[in-house]
């Protein structure tokens, strides 16, 4: 999904944390395929899930996008259109 929707990323190139995530997913897919073939020797993926990095990346990227959205909408408070509608009504 990350590679397929890379056009939605803010950055001009793939961030290292997302490359790490892709590597983890691939190693997990290999592990599951081995299990399906009856090979249960390995129990965990070779590459660990980058939990902290993914959470930080998602949080900071979302905040950046919301700031950009507020700028484009002319909302310096960053609270969005719905907050204006609530104040009026």
C-alpha positions in Angstrom: 0.0 0.0 0.0 2.8 2.4 0.8 4.5 1.9 -2.5 1.3 1.8 -4.5 0.1 5.1 -3.0 3.5 6.9 -2.8 2.0 9.7 -4.9 0.2 10.8 -1.7 3.4 11.4 0.2 4.5 14.9 1.1 8.2 14.2 0.5 9.8 14.1 -2.9 11.4 10.7 -2.1 10.4 7.7 0.1 11.2 8.5 3.8 13.5 6.0 5.5 10.9 5.0 8.0 8.5 3.9 5.2 11.3 2.0 3.5 11.8 0.2 6.8 8.0 -0.5 7.0 8.1 -1.9 3.5 11.0 -4.2 4.4 9.1 -5.4 7.5 6.0 -6.2 5.4 8.0 -8.1 2.8 9.8 -10.1 5.5 6.4 -10.9 7.1 5.0 -12.0 3.7 7.9 -14.4 3.3 7.4 -15.8 6.8 3.7 -16.4 6.2 4.4 -18.1 2.8 6.9 -20.4 4.6 4.2 -21.2 7.2 1.8 -22.0 4.4 4.3 -24.4 3.0 4.6 -26.1 6.3 7.9 -24.6 7.4 7.4 -23.4 10.9 11.1 -23.0 11.9 10.8 -19.2 12.1 8.2 -17.5 14.3 9.0 -13.8 13.9 9.7 -11.6 10.9 13.3 -11.0 10.1 12.8 -7.2 10.2 11.0 -5.6 13.1 8.0 -3.4 12.7 9.2 0.3 13.1 6.4 1.2 15.5 7.8 4.4 17.0 9.0 5.7 13.7 5.7 5.0 11.9 3.7 6.7 14.6 6.0 9.7 14.7 6.0 10.0 10.9 2.2 9.6 10.6 1.6 12.2 13.4 4.0 14.8 12.0 2.9 14.3 8.4 -0.8 14.7 9.3 0.0 17.8 11.3 1.9 19.3 8.4 -1.0 18.5 6.0 -3.5 20.0 8.3 -1.4 23.2 8.6 -1.1 23.4 4.8 -4.9 22.8 4.4 -5.6 25.6 6.9 -3.3 27.9 5.0 -5.0 27.1 1.7 -8.4 27.6 3.3 -7.4 31.0 4.8 -7.8 29.7 8.3 -4.8 30.9 10.4 -6.2 29.2 13.5 -5.9 25.8 11.8 -9.2 24.7 13.3 -10.9 24.1 10.0 -14.2 25.0 8.4 -16.3 23.1 10.9 -15.1 25.2 13.9 -16.3 28.4 12.0 -19.7 26.9 11.3 -20.1 26.0 15.0 -19.2 29.6 16.1 -21.9 31.0 13.7 -24.7 28.6 14.6 
